[in-house]
Amino acid sequence: MYLNIHIRKKALISALLSLVIILGIGIFCWHPLSRAMSIPQENSVEIPILMYHGILKDKKLQGKYVIGPDLLESDLRYLKEHGYTTIVMQDLIDYTNGGSLPEKPIMITFDDGYYNNYLYAFPLMKEYDCKMVFSPIGRYADQYTQEPDTRASYAHASWDMINEMIQSGYIEVQNHSYNMHANTGQRNGAKKKKGEDIETYKKVLTDDVMHAQQVIEEHTGWTPTTFVYPFGAISDVSLEILKEMGFQATLTCAQKTNYITRDPECLYGLNRFLRPNGISSEEYFQSILS
């Protein structure tokens, strides 16, 4: 596709950046205490949330954060055969406002916005009549819209692709930051730096996250309701800042189930189960579903 050395170099840099992102999840994923309830409450609804990242056919690239399309299809088939219905964040928000949920609800989330999600996961969602929450990194959606690339191993979905998925009715888009999905040695994702004063942190977090809101709204017409913490890295002060921005829920990567009540506060700090490679659908779901 690209014929000159300059573009090849840019592609290599992008590939390395994506690899760092994937590896970073494993190194920096935090599991703090959250407001989401992981113990059954009276009249609560159990909501397991699954967390996927990359989907690739190349077995050499599969691992803790990358699985094959065949395994994803096996997961979706398992859920259908066992009576589960996939939901999205708006369903939970509506539930806390008096709405209803299906008998066996479950949520599927895809973080980072990889092109391979569009290439492999999106067609399977349609085939199995399943919904998913798709949380792109704003910077990379912009980059791959301006510099189109369809290499499954590292490219990210463009805004046109994201719009196609939204318009299908199977995909809900949420906010995963504009450019905070990184670890610079000082700041881990959207986490407050050590020694950073609260006002400085509030400005940094607000500027980035609201920029992500702006580009998502401009390109899709949708306003995200949920903030998905990069790497699951959380600061104690971040929640009130995110609430001020209007977010009605947050997603972490603490591996526990959730028990949802009618209280909207229970949607902050929702837990998610990572879906790794190397374990069958039956083994995986039996280990996380009650």
NULUM-52538 format. One record per residue: residue number from 0; residue in one letter; chain; y, z, x of N, C-alpha, C, CB in turn. Coordinates in pm, whole numbers. Atoms other than C-alpha are relative to their C-alpha. Glycine has a CB too. Layout:
N
{NUM,"a","A",{Y,Z,X},{Y,Z,X},{Y,Z,X},{Y,Z,X}},
...
***
This chain:
290
{0,"m","A",{-121,0,83},{0,0,0},{126,0,87},{0,122,-94}},
{1,"y","A",{-115,-5,-88},{239,87,277},{-33,-69,131},{44,145,26}},
{2,"l","A",{29,82,-115},{269,-149,571},{71,43,126},{35,-140,-30}},
{3,"n","A",{-71,-36,-123},{505,16,811},{-33,141,44},{150,-13,-20}},
{4,"i","A",{38,-128,-62},{455,309,1042},{79,115,-59},{21,-5,151}},
{5,"h","A",{-84,-107,55},{745,506,897},{-59,56,-128},{141,-51,-25}},
{6,"i","A",{56,-46,126},{586,521,552},{-133,69,22},{-18,-116,-97}},
{7,"r","A",{128,-67,-29},{245,603,697},{22,142,50},{-81,-80,104}},
{8,"k","A",{-31,-133,-52},{401,894,881},{40,93,-113},{112,-8,104}},
{9,"k","A",{-40,-81,114},{562,1017,559},{-121,40,-84},{102,-75,-87}},
{10,"a","A",{121,-31,77},{226,993,382},{-81,108,67},{-84,-125,-20}},
{11,"l","A",{75,-101,-75},{61,1194,658},{65,136,-15},{-10,-38,148}},
{12,"i","A",{-72,-127,17},{330,1461,635},{-24,57,-139},{150,-18,24}},
{13,"s","A",{24,-45,137},{289,1476,257},{-141,55,-15},{22,-114,-98}},
{14,"a","A",{138,-46,8},{-87,1509,297},{-15,138,61},{-94,-99,69}},
{15,"l","A",{8,-130,-66},{-46,1796,540},{67,108,-82},{63,-7,139}},
{16,"l","A",{-69,-97,86},{204,1967,308},{-86,40,-117},{131,-58,-50}},
{17,"s","A",{87,-31,114},{-37,1940,17},{-116,88,44},{-52,-128,-65}},
{18,"l","A",{110,-82,-51},{-316,2084,231},{47,144,20},{-54,-57,132}},
{19,"v","A",{-55,-135,-18},{-93,2377,323},{15,71,-133},{136,-7,71}},
{20,"i","A",{-14,-58,134},{-19,2431,-46},{-133,53,-50},{56,-102,-98}},
{21,"i","A",{131,-39,50},{-389,2439,-133},{-54,119,77},{-98,-117,9}},
{22,"l","A",{49,-111,-81},{-480,2664,160},{81,125,-24},{2,-36,148}},
{23,"g","A",{-88,-114,21},{-181,2885,92},{-38,82,-119},{141,-46,-16}},
{24,"i","A",{40,-73,120},{-315,2977,-249},{-101,107,38},{-60,-95,-105}},
{25,"g","A",{104,-94,-36},{-613,3142,-89},{51,112,89},{-112,-71,69}},
{26,"i","A",{-49,-100,-94},{-415,3321,179},{94,98,-66},{69,-68,117}},
{27,"f","A",{-110,-81,49},{-125,3448,-27},{-11,40,-146},{125,-71,20}},
{28,"c","A",{10,-32,143},{-258,3494,-382},{-6,152,-19},{-125,-67,-64}},
{29,"w","A",{-12,-144,22},{-152,3844,-489},{-64,40,-131},{147,44,4}},
{30,"h","A",{61,-52,123},{-319,4059,-752},{65,132,-39},{-153,19,18}},
{31,"p","A",{-71,-123,33},{-54,4310,-862},{-34,48,-139},{149,-21,13}},
{32,"l","A",{11,-48,137},{-58,4530,-1167},{93,-82,-87},{35,152,-10}},
{33,"s","A",{-83,81,89},{75,4335,-1463},{6,65,-137},{-55,-144,-12}},
{34,"r","A",{-12,-53,136},{181,4401,-1821},{-111,-54,-89},{137,-35,-59}},
{35,"a","A",{109,55,81},{-102,4183,-1950},{-114,101,-7},{-50,-135,59}},
{36,"m","A",{104,-100,18},{-374,4405,-2092},{-137,-57,36},{-1,51,-144}},
{37,"s","A",{134,44,-40},{-715,4372,-1928},{-107,94,-55},{-10,-8,151}},
{38,"i","A",{93,-90,69},{-875,4645,-2143},{17,-24,-149},{26,151,38}},
{39,"p","A",{-13,28,144},{-954,4579,-2511},{85,104,-71},{-139,-6,-65}},
{40,"q","A",{-84,-86,84},{-696,4721,-2751},{-39,-22,-146},{152,-30,24}},
{41,"e","A",{29,15,142},{-726,4777,-3123},{68,-127,-54},{47,125,-79}},
{42,"n","A",{-49,125,59},{-688,4442,-3304},{47,-102,103},{113,30,-95}},
{43,"s","A",{-38,98,-103},{-647,4256,-2973},{-98,-117,1},{6,67,140}},
{44,"v","A",{81,122,-10},{-780,3904,-2909},{-27,-28,147},{71,-122,-68}},
{45,"e","A",{36,27,-139},{-969,3830,-2588},{35,-145,35},{-151,27,24}},
{46,"i","A",{-41,133,-44},{-818,3534,-2401},{-32,-18,149},{153,-23,-27}},
{47,"p","A",{22,36,-141},{-982,3416,-2078},{86,-121,35},{-152,-30,28}},
{48,"i","A",{-80,114,-47},{-756,3184,-1879},{-60,-49,132},{152,40,18}},
{49,"l","A",{61,61,-118},{-905,2944,-1624},{107,-66,85},{-108,-104,-42}},
{50,"m","A",{-99,56,-92},{-716,2829,-1315},{-65,-103,91},{66,112,84}},
{51,"y","A",{46,110,-83},{-785,2490,-1159},{116,-50,86},{-57,-116,-88}},
{52,"h","A",{-101,61,-86},{-603,2305,-881},{-34,-148,22},{10,75,137}},
{53,"g","A",{31,140,-29},{-737,1986,-722},{-133,-45,-59},{-2,-21,149}},
{54,"i","A",{123,62,50},{-999,1748,-867},{-24,-125,84},{11,-34,-155}},
{55,"l","A",{27,113,-89},{-1154,1510,-611},{-149,-32,4},{50,30,141}},
{56,"k","A",{139,43,-7},{-1474,1306,-587},{-60,23,138},{-11,-146,-37}},
{57,"d","A",{47,-14,-137},{-1500,1337,-208},{-53,142,23},{114,-33,101}},
{58,"k","A",{61,-133,-14},{-1743,1625,-153},{50,73,124},{-151,-12,6}},
{59,"k","A",{-50,-64,-121},{-1601,1688,194},{130,73,-24},{19,-103,109}},
{60,"l","A",{-129,-62,31},{-1269,1785,35},{-11,107,-108},{98,-106,-45}},
{61,"q","A",{20,-101,103},{-1418,2010,-232},{-20,138,62},{-121,-37,-88}},
{62,"g","A",{11,-136,-52},{-1408,2386,-189},{51,101,-101},{76,14,130}},
{63,"k","A",{-43,-109,87},{-1255,2703,-326},{106,-45,-101},{53,114,84}},
{64,"y","A",{-109,41,87},{-954,2521,-474},{-7,-147,-42},{131,24,70}},
{65,"v","A",{20,140,39},{-1090,2169,-523},{-143,-18,-49},{30,-96,118}},
{66,"i","A",{134,28,54},{-1381,2071,-748},{-10,-147,-35},{-30,89,-124}},
{67,"g","A",{21,139,36},{-1532,1739,-849},{20,-24,-148},{-138,-44,41}},
{68,"p","A",{-14,32,142},{-1469,1557,-1178},{-126,30,-80},{37,-145,-17}},
{69,"d","A",{125,-27,69},{-1837,1600,-1263},{-12,147,-37},{-119,-43,86}},
{70,"l","A",{6,-144,29},{-1806,1979,-1241},{100,38,-110},{27,83,127}},
{71,"l","A",{-96,-24,107},{-1493,1979,-1454},{-58,-45,-134},{133,-72,29}},
{72,"e","A",{60,48,124},{-1674,1770,-1713},{-110,94,-48},{-57,-142,19}},
{73,"s","A",{103,-97,36},{-1964,2014,-1704},{62,125,-63},{-83,38,124}},
{74,"d","A",{-70,-117,56},{-1719,2300,-1768},{44,-27,-144},{122,37,87}},
{75,"l","A",{-49,33,134},{-1567,2124,-2067},{-115,-12,-99},{82,-130,2}},
{76,"r","A",{118,13,87},{-1909,2042,-2207},{-54,138,-35},{-110,-85,69}},
{77,"y","A",{48,-137,24},{-2014,2408,-2168},{86,67,-107},{2,82,131}},
{78,"l","A",{-89,-65,95},{-1707,2529,-2357},{-20,-55,-141},{145,-18,43}},
{79,"k","A",{23,60,131},{-1766,2283,-2640},{-132,46,-61},{2,-153,11}},
{80,"e","A",{132,-38,49},{-2134,2367,-2668},{-8,146,-40},{-105,-29,105}},
{81,"h","A",{2,-142,31},{-2057,2739,-2683},{112,42,-95},{10,80,128}},
{82,"g","A",{-92,-29,110},{-1791,2714,-2952},{139,42,37},{-57,103,-80}},
{83,"y","A",{-135,-39,-41},{-1474,2771,-2748},{101,-108,-39},{5,26,152}},
{84,"t","A",{-110,91,30},{-1142,2615,-2848},{112,23,101},{50,20,-146}},
{85,"t","A",{-107,-13,-99},{-879,2545,-2584},{135,14,-68},{0,-120,96}},
{86,"i","A",{-135,-24,52},{-527,2669,-2648},{100,-16,114},{12,141,-65}},
{87,"v","A",{-106,4,-102},{-192,2650,-2465},{93,119,-21},{79,-136,-7}},
{88,"m","A",{-86,-118,6},{87,2897,-2406},{75,11,-132},{99,-3,113}},
{89,"q","A",{-73,-7,127},{276,2803,-2722},{-84,65,-109},{43,-141,-43}},
{90,"d","A",{88,-64,98},{-27,2913,-2922},{7,152,11},{-146,-48,18}},
{91,"l","A",{-9,-145,-20},{-6,3261,-2767},{136,53,-45},{-24,37,147}},
{92,"i","A",{-134,-41,43},{369,3281,-2822},{6,3,-153},{108,-96,57}},
{93,"d","A",{1,3,147},{320,3177,-3184},{-82,115,-58},{-57,-134,-49}},
{94,"y","A",{84,-110,49},{46,3439,-3223},{78,131,-1},{-127,13,87}},
{95,"t","A",{-78,-126,-4},{279,3721,-3114},{111,0,-105},{60,21,139}},
{96,"n","A",{-102,11,105},{521,3592,-3379},{-62,-18,-138},{93,-118,30}},
{97,"g","A",{65,1,131},{266,3612,-3661},{-95,-116,-24},{103,-2,-104}},
{98,"g","A",{91,113,16},{63,3295,-3603},{-146,40,14},{33,-108,100}},
{99,"s","A",{145,-27,-9},{-315,3262,-3579},{-58,-69,123},{-72,-49,-128}},
{100,"l","A",{73,59,-112},{-567,3177,-3307},{-139,-37,-47},{-6,97,121}},
{101,"p","A",{138,35,37},{-909,3008,-3325},{-95,115,32},{-44,-127,73}},
{102,"e","A",{96,-110,-12},{-1222,3222,-3328},{-34,32,145},{-128,-36,-75}},
{103,"k","A",{34,-24,-142},{-1309,3177,-2957},{99,-78,86},{-148,-43,31}},
{104,"p","A",{-103,72,-77},{-987,3081,-2776},{-21,15,150},{138,50,-37}},
{105,"i","A",{4,-3,-146},{-975,2996,-2407},{109,-94,50},{-141,-41,56}},
{106,"m","A",{-107,84,-52},{-703,2846,-2188},{-40,-60,134},{130,80,14}},
{107,"i","A",{23,71,-125},{-733,2588,-1910},{136,-30,63},{-82,-132,-24}},
{108,"t","A",{-127,28,-68},{-450,2572,-1654},{-26,-77,129},{75,132,30}},
{109,"f","A",{2,75,-126},{-386,2330,-1368},{133,23,70},{-26,-153,-24}},
{110,"d","A",{-121,-29,-76},{-136,2436,-1101},{32,-111,100},{-15,132,73}},
{111,"d","A",{-56,80,-109},{80,2227,-866},{32,-144,-37},{-94,-1,115}},
{112,"g","A",{-38,132,46},{85,1894,-1050},{-55,-117,79},{145,-10,0}},
{113,"y","A",{58,108,-81},{-150,1682,-840},{-28,-126,-82},{-128,48,65}},
{114,"y","A",{34,129,61},{-196,1313,-919},{-146,-3,-41},{30,-115,98}},
{115,"n","A",{142,3,35},{-571,1374,-917},{-29,70,-133},{-82,64,111}},
{116,"n","A",{14,-59,135},{-525,1591,-1228},{20,-106,-107},{101,116,-20}},
{117,"y","A",{-27,112,91},{-379,1287,-1404},{-115,-100,4},{133,-69,36}},
{118,"l","A",{104,102,-20},{-647,1059,-1260},{-134,43,-59},{-17,-29,147}},
{119,"y","A",{134,-44,39},{-955,1271,-1336},{-2,99,-117},{-68,62,119}},
{120,"a","A",{4,-105,103},{-873,1574,-1553},{52,-49,-134},{81,122,45}},
{121,"f","A",{-62,43,124},{-649,1411,-1811},{-95,-84,-88},{126,-81,31}},
{122,"p","A",{94,76,84},{-908,1151,-1928},{-112,88,-57},{-61,-113,79}},
{123,"l","A",{106,-88,50},{-1170,1426,-1958},{51,91,-111},{-57,85,114}},
{124,"m","A",{-58,-82,106},{-936,1643,-2164},{1,-77,-132},{143,44,38}},
{125,"k","A",{-2,83,120},{-896,1358,-2409},{-142,-23,-53},{69,-134,28}},
{126,"e","A",{138,27,41},{-1268,1279,-2412},{-64,119,-70},{-84,-40,120}},
{127,"y","A",{62,-120,55},{-1367,1639,-2487},{91,75,-97},{-41,94,112}},
{128,"d","A",{-94,-59,96},{-1070,1711,-2714},{41,140,43},{-62,3,-141}},
{129,"c","A",{-43,-128,-56},{-945,1991,-2488},{146,-9,45},{-91,41,118}},
{130,"k","A",{-139,-7,-44},{-592,2101,-2406},{8,74,133},{88,69,-106}},
{131,"m","A",{-20,-73,-126},{-454,2222,-2075},{148,24,24},{-62,-78,117}},
{132,"v","A",{-136,-32,-44},{-143,2382,-1928},{16,-57,140},{27,156,-3}},
{133,"f","A",{-22,72,-125},{-8,2165,-1647},{132,47,60},{1,-156,-23}},
{134,"s","A",{-121,-61,-60},{240,2329,-1406},{33,-68,131},{-21,152,22}},
{135,"p","A",{-35,72,-123},{393,2086,-1156},{105,73,83},{51,-139,-34}},
{136,"i","A",{-107,-44,-88},{606,2176,-857},{111,-104,-12},{-49,18,151}},
{137,"g","A",{-106,96,32},{940,2018,-947},{36,-94,113},{120,73,-41}},
{138,"r","A",{-38,81,-116},{1022,1896,-597},{-94,-117,20},{3,86,126}},
{139,"y","A",{98,106,-26},{700,1699,-568},{-8,-100,-114},{-137,61,24}},
{140,"a","A",{-7,96,111},{725,1547,-915},{117,-96,23},{17,74,-136}},
{141,"d","A",{-114,86,-35},{1068,1419,-811},{-35,-95,115},{122,87,38}},
{142,"q","A",{30,80,-120},{943,1299,-472},{-93,-117,-33},{-65,88,107}},
{143,"y","A",{98,105,25},{646,1104,-606},{41,-92,-115},{-134,61,-31}},
{144,"t","A",{-61,94,94},{857,952,-883},{87,-99,78},{85,75,-107}},
{145,"q","A",{-86,84,-82},{1102,820,-624},{-79,-82,102},{103,86,72}},
{146,"e","A",{83,68,-99},{829,724,-375},{-144,-4,-51},{8,72,139}},
{147,"p","A",{132,2,65},{523,629,-584},{-115,-10,99},{-7,-116,-97}},
{148,"d","A",{120,0,-82},{185,696,-429},{-115,47,-87},{16,91,129}},
{149,"t","A",{115,-38,83},{-158,715,-589},{-122,30,85},{-32,-111,-100}},
{150,"r","A",{113,-45,-82},{-373,861,-314},{-45,135,-54},{39,8,154}},
{151,"a","A",{48,-116,74},{-585,1114,-494},{-5,126,85},{-137,-27,-56}},
{152,"s","A",{20,-118,-85},{-624,1344,-194},{126,84,19},{-50,-43,133}},
{153,"y","A",{-120,-81,-22},{-259,1451,-178},{118,-30,-92},{44,-17,139}},
{154,"a","A",{-117,37,80},{-20,1266,-413},{17,92,-121},{-11,-145,-46}},
{155,"h","A",{-31,-78,120},{149,1442,-704},{35,-95,-114},{115,100,27}},
{156,"a","A",{-29,81,117},{197,1313,-1057},{150,-27,-12},{-52,68,-128}},
{157,"s","A",{-139,36,24},{520,1129,-1132},{42,47,-139},{21,-154,15}},
{158,"w","A",{-48,-39,132},{740,1207,-1431},{-53,-93,-108},{152,1,-2}},
{159,"d","A",{58,91,99},{611,896,-1608},{-142,42,-37},{-1,-144,53}},
{160,"m","A",{136,-47,26},{256,1024,-1571},{2,129,-82},{-75,23,133}},
{161,"i","A",{-11,-128,71},{359,1371,-1687},{38,-25,-146},{103,92,68}},
{162,"n","A",{-40,33,138},{530,1221,-1993},{-115,-60,-79},{117,-96,1}},
{163,"e","A",{118,58,68},{220,1018,-2076},{-95,110,-45},{-73,-99,93}},
{164,"m","A",{91,-110,34},{13,1336,-2070},{57,85,-113},{-28,87,124}},
{165,"i","A",{-63,-79,106},{262,1530,-2281},{-12,-70,-135},{148,27,33}},
{166,"q","A",{-1,76,125},{282,1255,-2541},{-138,-15,-61},{59,-137,24}},
{167,"s","A",{136,6,53},{-96,1255,-2576},{-31,118,-91},{-101,-5,113}},
{168,"g","A",{25,-120,78},{-77,1603,-2729},{-102,94,63},{-45,-37,-135}},
{169,"y","A",{103,-82,-65},{-336,1740,-2486},{55,86,114},{-110,-88,53}},
{170,"i","A",{-55,-67,-117},{-101,1868,-2216},{130,72,-35},{25,-101,112}},
{171,"e","A",{-124,-77,10},{162,2142,-2217},{50,25,142},{-21,135,-78}},
{172,"v","A",{-56,-17,-134},{397,2160,-1916},{75,132,11},{94,-118,35}},
{173,"q","A",{-70,-125,-25},{519,2487,-1768},{63,-1,140},{-96,120,-14}},
{174,"n","A",{-85,-5,-119},{745,2593,-1479},{-72,70,116},{132,71,-31}},
{175,"h","A",{67,-54,-119},{590,2644,-1133},{96,5,118},{-124,-84,35}},
{176,"s","A",{-111,0,-96},{928,2653,-950},{35,-143,39},{-35,83,125}},
{177,"y","A",{-39,131,-51},{1122,2362,-807},{-44,-14,145},{153,-20,-12}},
{178,"n","A",{34,11,-142},{1077,2436,-437},{-31,136,61},{115,-67,76}},
{179,"m","A",{38,-131,-53},{936,2788,-399},{-150,11,21},{47,110,-95}},
{180,"h","A",{145,-1,-22},{572,2688,-365},{-25,-21,150},{-72,-110,-85}},
{181,"a","A",{11,8,-145},{574,2760,7},{4,140,57},{112,-87,62}},
{182,"n","A",{-14,-125,-72},{546,3038,260},{65,-32,134},{-137,74,18}},
{183,"t","A",{-77,35,-118},{811,3016,528},{-14,102,113},{145,-16,-36}},
{184,"g","A",{9,-108,-97},{706,3327,716},{88,117,-39},{38,-50,137}},
{185,"q","A",{-86,-107,51},{977,3526,537},{-20,19,-149},{148,-32,29}},
{186,"r","A",{18,-9,145},{950,3444,166},{-135,-57,-39},{114,-74,-75}},
{187,"n","A",{130,46,51},{610,3416,0},{18,-46,-143},{-109,113,8}},
{188,"g","A",{-20,53,134},{650,3186,-298},{132,47,-59},{-115,42,-91}},
{189,"a","A",{-120,-47,68},{897,3332,-548},{22,150,19},{-8,-32,-149}},
{190,"k","A",{-6,-145,-24},{860,3683,-407},{128,37,76},{-124,48,79}},
{191,"k","A",{-118,-52,-71},{1159,3887,-288},{-35,26,145},{53,129,-67}},
{192,"k","A",{22,-24,-142},{1190,3897,90},{21,147,33},{93,-88,84}},
{193,"k","A",{-16,-138,-45},{1161,4228,269},{145,22,44},{-99,33,116}},
{194,"g","A",{-137,-32,-38},{1507,4383,296},{106,-81,-72},{16,-18,145}},
{195,"e","A",{-96,83,72},{1668,4126,67},{62,79,-115},{-68,-128,-54}},
{196,"d","A",{-61,-74,110},{1923,4274,-173},{-27,-73,-132},{153,17,23}},
{197,"i","A",{41,52,130},{1856,4224,-542},{89,-114,-47},{0,110,-103}},
{198,"e","A",{-91,105,46},{2166,4015,-614},{-26,-132,72},{145,42,21}},
{199,"t","A",{32,122,-75},{2082,3768,-337},{-130,-60,-51},{-12,30,150}},
{200,"y","A",{129,48,49},{1723,3745,-456},{14,-60,-140},{-103,115,-2}},
{201,"k","A",{-19,51,136},{1833,3700,-817},{61,-139,2},{89,96,-80}},
{202,"k","A",{-63,132,-8},{2054,3406,-720},{-99,-105,50},{123,4,91}},
{203,"v","A",{97,95,-56},{1781,3240,-510},{-104,-38,-105},{-69,59,124}},
{204,"l","A",{102,24,101},{1519,3279,-782},{56,-78,-119},{-60,132,-48}},
{205,"t","A",{-60,66,116},{1751,3176,-1065},{35,-145,30},{124,76,-45}},
{206,"d","A",{-40,136,-36},{1887,2870,-883},{-121,-93,4},{71,-1,135}},
{207,"d","A",{117,86,-14},{1541,2736,-802},{-71,-21,-134},{-97,60,100}},
{208,"v","A",{77,10,124},{1366,2813,-1130},{77,-74,-108},{-39,140,-50}},
{209,"m","A",{-79,71,99},{1653,2691,-1346},{16,-147,35},{136,65,-14}},
{210,"h","A",{-1,141,-40},{1667,2371,-1141},{-130,-67,-47},{16,-14,155}},
{211,"a","A",{127,53,51},{1298,2322,-1226},{8,-21,-150},{-117,94,36}},
{212,"q","A",{-17,14,145},{1380,2386,-1592},{81,-126,-32},{70,124,-59}},
{213,"q","A",{-90,113,26},{1658,2129,-1575},{-70,-134,18},{122,8,93}},
{214,"v","A",{63,132,-24},{1450,1848,-1422},{-113,-25,-100},{-55,-8,145}},
{215,"i","A",{106,17,101},{1160,1911,-1662},{62,-42,-132},{-82,130,-17}},
{216,"e","A",{-67,35,125},{1395,1902,-1959},{56,-142,3},{113,100,-29}},
{217,"e","A",{-59,133,-11},{1573,1591,-1832},{-104,-111,-8},{76,-12,131}},
{218,"h","A",{101,104,-9},{1253,1399,-1770},{-97,-2,-119},{-77,15,126}},
{219,"t","A",{102,-6,105},{1039,1516,-2062},{54,40,-137},{-106,97,40}},
{220,"g","A",{-52,-51,126},{1262,1671,-2329},{-61,133,-40},{-24,-99,-108}},
{221,"w","A",{68,-127,29},{1043,1984,-2317},{61,112,83},{-152,-11,28}},
{222,"t","A",{-49,-117,-71},{1173,2329,-2223},{-115,98,23},{114,68,-79}},
{223,"p","A",{110,-92,-27},{906,2538,-2048},{31,141,-49},{-31,3,149}},
{224,"t","A",{-11,-137,52},{845,2881,-2198},{-60,103,95},{-68,11,-134}},
{225,"t","A",{80,-88,-84},{630,3022,-1918},{26,-30,147},{-149,-16,-31}},
{226,"f","A",{-12,17,-145},{680,3080,-1546},{-134,31,64},{112,90,59}},
{227,"v","A",{128,-15,-70},{372,3033,-1328},{31,35,145},{-87,-131,-10}},
{228,"y","A",{-36,-47,-133},{412,3239,-1010},{-72,-80,109},{-33,149,14}},
{229,"p","A",{65,64,-114},{348,3032,-694},{-81,102,80},{104,-68,90}},
{230,"f","A",{94,-88,-71},{47,3191,-520},{-25,132,-73},{52,29,140}},
{231,"g","A",{12,-128,70},{66,3467,-780},{82,110,65},{-144,42,-7}},
{232,"a","A",{-79,-99,-75},{321,3639,-552},{114,53,-87},{56,-61,131}},
{233,"i","A",{-93,-60,97},{523,3880,-767},{81,113,64},{-76,54,-122}},
{234,"s","A",{-84,-114,-36},{814,4114,-702},{26,82,-126},{134,-45,65}},
{235,"d","A",{-24,-87,115},{879,4413,-927},{124,-42,-78},{14,144,46}},
{236,"v","A",{-127,32,66},{1232,4289,-1000},{2,-139,-62},{113,13,99}},
{237,"s","A",{-5,140,45},{1136,3929,-1080},{-11,-12,-152},{-110,-80,65}},
{238,"l","A",{25,16,142},{1025,3988,-1439},{128,6,-83},{-96,108,-48}},
{239,"e","A",{-123,-11,77},{1361,4102,-1573},{91,-121,23},{74,129,36}},
{240,"i","A",{-80,119,-30},{1529,3808,-1399},{-53,-119,-79},{-3,-31,152}},
{241,"l","A",{61,110,74},{1282,3564,-1555},{25,14,-151},{-150,-4,27}},
{242,"k","A",{-32,-22,142},{1338,3723,-1896},{143,-43,-30},{-20,148,-37}},
{243,"e","A",{-139,41,19},{1712,3672,-1855},{13,-152,-7},{88,54,114}},
{244,"m","A",{0,146,3},{1636,3304,-1795},{-63,-55,-128},{-74,-55,122}},
{245,"g","A",{57,44,127},{1455,3293,-2129},{-150,-19,-3},{63,-125,-38}},
{246,"f","A",{146,18,-1},{1091,3289,-2024},{-67,104,-88},{-54,9,144}},
{247,"q","A",{71,-86,95},{857,3434,-2285},{-137,43,50},{-16,-71,-132}},
{248,"a","A",{132,-35,-55},{549,3464,-2061},{-2,-35,148},{-114,-73,-76}},
{249,"t","A",{24,36,-140},{430,3456,-1700},{-150,-3,25},{71,99,97}},
{250,"l","A",{140,11,-40},{101,3358,-1540},{-17,41,146},{-52,-143,-22}},
{251,"t","A",{32,-45,-135},{-48,3528,-1234},{-135,-59,41},{-1,156,9}},
{252,"c","A",{136,41,-36},{-376,3479,-1050},{-90,121,25},{3,-89,125}},
{253,"a","A",{91,-114,0},{-528,3824,-1092},{-121,-36,-86},{70,131,-53}},
{254,"q","A",{120,51,67},{-888,3755,-1193},{-59,102,-97},{-106,-39,104}},
{255,"k","A",{44,-86,109},{-926,3949,-1516},{25,-73,-130},{74,139,3}},
{256,"t","A",{-26,59,130},{-943,3859,-1882},{124,65,-60},{-122,16,-93}},
{257,"n","A",{-120,-52,67},{-651,3921,-2119},{-34,39,-143},{114,-105,3}},
{258,"y","A",{15,-42,139},{-633,4104,-2452},{138,-5,-65},{-63,144,-10}},
{259,"i","A",{-130,31,57},{-349,3971,-2661},{18,71,-133},{17,-151,-19}},
{260,"t","A",{-35,-67,125},{-180,4173,-2935},{119,-74,-62},{33,152,24}},
{261,"r","A",{-119,59,61},{115,4096,-3162},{127,34,76},{12,47,-144}},
{262,"d","A",{-116,-39,-79},{347,4249,-2903},{33,-109,102},{-26,136,71}},
{263,"p","A",{-35,106,-95},{532,3969,-2714},{-3,43,146},{136,-52,-32}},
{264,"e","A",{0,-49,-138},{546,4191,-2405},{-134,-21,69},{36,148,3}},
{265,"c","A",{133,15,-60},{172,4141,-2353},{-19,-136,66},{-107,22,-105}},
{266,"l","A",{12,134,-59},{237,3780,-2245},{58,-8,141},{68,-101,-90}},
{267,"y","A",{-52,0,-136},{402,3882,-1919},{-106,51,97},{128,88,10}},
{268,"g","A",{102,-37,-99},{166,3889,-1621},{-141,-33,-45},{9,146,30}},
{269,"l","A",{134,38,45},{-128,3706,-1780},{-89,-33,119},{7,-121,-95}},
{270,"n","A",{98,18,-108},{-439,3702,-1563},{-73,-134,-14},{-100,115,1}},
{271,"r","A",{75,125,4},{-639,3392,-1467},{-119,4,95},{90,-119,35}},
{272,"f","A",{119,10,-84},{-985,3321,-1328},{1,-131,78},{-128,10,-86}},
{273,"l","A",{9,119,-84},{-993,3081,-1033},{-134,-69,-23},{16,37,149}},
{274,"r","A",{123,78,13},{-1246,2800,-1077},{-33,-65,136},{14,-110,-113}},
{275,"p","A",{34,57,-130},{-1406,2737,-734},{-113,-102,-10},{-40,112,97}},
{276,"n","A",{114,90,-9},{-1654,2474,-628},{-125,81,38},{26,-113,104}},
{277,"g","A",{122,-61,-51},{-2018,2556,-551},{-72,94,-94},{31,72,121}},
{278,"i","A",{68,-84,99},{-2119,2738,-870},{-7,-79,-129},{74,137,-20}},
{279,"s","A",{19,78,121},{-2259,2583,-1186},{88,53,-114},{-147,1,-42}},
{280,"s","A",{-78,-42,116},{-2073,2595,-1516},{-61,123,-65},{11,-114,-103}},
{281,"e","A",{67,-113,65},{-2331,2830,-1662},{20,129,78},{-150,-28,-16}},
{282,"e","A",{-19,-121,-82},{-2310,3074,-1370},{146,46,-5},{-43,-27,147}},
{283,"y","A",{-141,-35,-1},{-1931,3061,-1364},{41,67,-131},{85,-124,25}},
{284,"f","A",{-45,-55,128},{-1878,3122,-1733},{-74,130,-34},{-21,-102,-110}},
{285,"q","A",{71,-124,27},{-2147,3387,-1757},{60,116,82},{-150,-16,33}},
{286,"s","A",{-59,-105,-85},{-1966,3576,-1478},{137,46,-51},{12,-50,143}},
{287,"i","A",{-136,-37,44},{-1626,3577,-1655},{13,21,-150},{96,-106,42}},
{288,"l","A",{-12,-12,145},{-1695,3558,-2029},{-88,112,-51},{-37,-133,-69}},
{289,"s","A",{78,-113,53},{-1809,3861,-2224},{-93,-48,-111},{93,111,-52}},
***
